[in-house]
Amino acid sequence: MDFIHLPEDGFVLRNVSVPSSLVNGEEAFTTTDLAIVDGRFVAPDTCTALNAVDMRGAIAMPCFVDMHTHLDKGHILPRASNPDGSFPGALQSVHEDHSNWHAEDVFRRADFSLRCAYAHGTRAVRTHLDSAPPQDEISWPVFDQLREKWRGKIELQAVCLAGCDNIDLTGRFLKTAELVRQYDGVLGVVAYPMEGLDTLMRQFFELAAKFDLAVDLHVDETMDPSVECVRSVSQAVIDSGFTGSVTVGHLCSLSAQDEPRAHNTLDLMAAAGLNVVSLPMCNLYLQDRLAARTPRMRGVTLVHEMKARGIPVSFASDNTRDPFYAYGDMDMLEVVREATRIAHLDHSDPDWINAFAQTPAQCCGFSVVDLAPGSPADIILFNARSMTELLARPQSDRVVLRDGSAIDRRLPEYSELDDLFNGTA
């Protein structure tokens, strides 16, 4: 049961704890009042006649933005398990499952994930879509259908995804790029070591500029310290003069490099103006996994050092119940909890909470929702008064407000997808 009941009409939330970074405070949270009328925030001192609810310090935060997901892979685990939990095992399982990715299959699994995300309090999602032909001609129209279905509830963006050694920038990939442009998407690729990568990256950014597309790349998802493709990406941005938004995800190998080299790379990334998204749960699951050996490394990238250089850093869910990550539920609060533990966000800057809502919204170009008068009242209320209370429990009784009204938070049942895995779909 939800921990608090709210009036149906306009109301004031008294004594609510909000992220101080949104109200110019110096601690993690600041106590204030929030007034909501007709689905939007208004100045509390102008609405003294409204119904008041004493929140007794309960936390309120803007709804989450999940800027790196894989909706098209979500929930395939029952028919495509990872044989050994490794990165190569995940690649092989997904490749073998692609034959099942017809339009209805992709739509239903992606829609299931979005229903979970919405119930947990996410308002915007960027997803990567496997786009090796002919899958691009299946998944991009499906994404467009999803975006229309979820309009007004979840803002959606999509990024094309293909391995850098499998794309021909003057051949079939041009058709994929046309699809991306047609559906207002983002141009993406997985960057890993290959002959001619520097040239390929420069040509890639020239294509993105020609098509007027933002860029989002998977980069250096390995614990091999010799892998540093992000340097090629950064230099290509600088050399090409690309002025659009560029996001790079993962960057695990930076954490395995010696500090002088890693810091030099970070300086180059800052000069290139890159945005970074860290995927702590998936990277913890896949990286440094060897049979019969306890993992030594966390896989998380150098988020503190990046933030210190002014590089925008966000965190996101990544994969959900697929061979790359067997768990997850599109719950960004779980990402907050795990990122805080894995990357030691506690005992650090008090504004890290922005990395789960404000910062990713700005990086992706989603609408930025805050607590200022006039903003839509899209917030999550938690039965917790401090960061330790917030992160100690899963907050299953949270209340999600969209346009000032509490939503139905019932989660879909996994059994809804059973027919996709037993051959009856």
Secondary structure by P-SEA (a helix, b strand, c coil): cccbbbbccccccccccccccccccccccccbbbbbccccccccccccccccccccbbbbbcbbbbccccccccccccccccccccaaaaaaaaaaacccccaaaaaaaaaaaaaaaaaacccbbbbbccccaaaaaccaaaaaaaaaaacccbbbbbbbbbbccccccccaaaaaaaaaaaabbbbbbbbccccaaaaaaaaaaaaaaaabbbbbbbccccccccccaaaaaaaaaaaaccccbbbbccccccccccaaaaaaaaaaaaaabbbbbbbaaaaaaccccccccccccccccaaaaaaaaccbbbbbbccccccccccccccaaaaaaaaaaaaccccccccccccccaaaaaaacccccccccccccbbbbbcccccccccccccccbbbbccccccccbbbbcccccccccccc
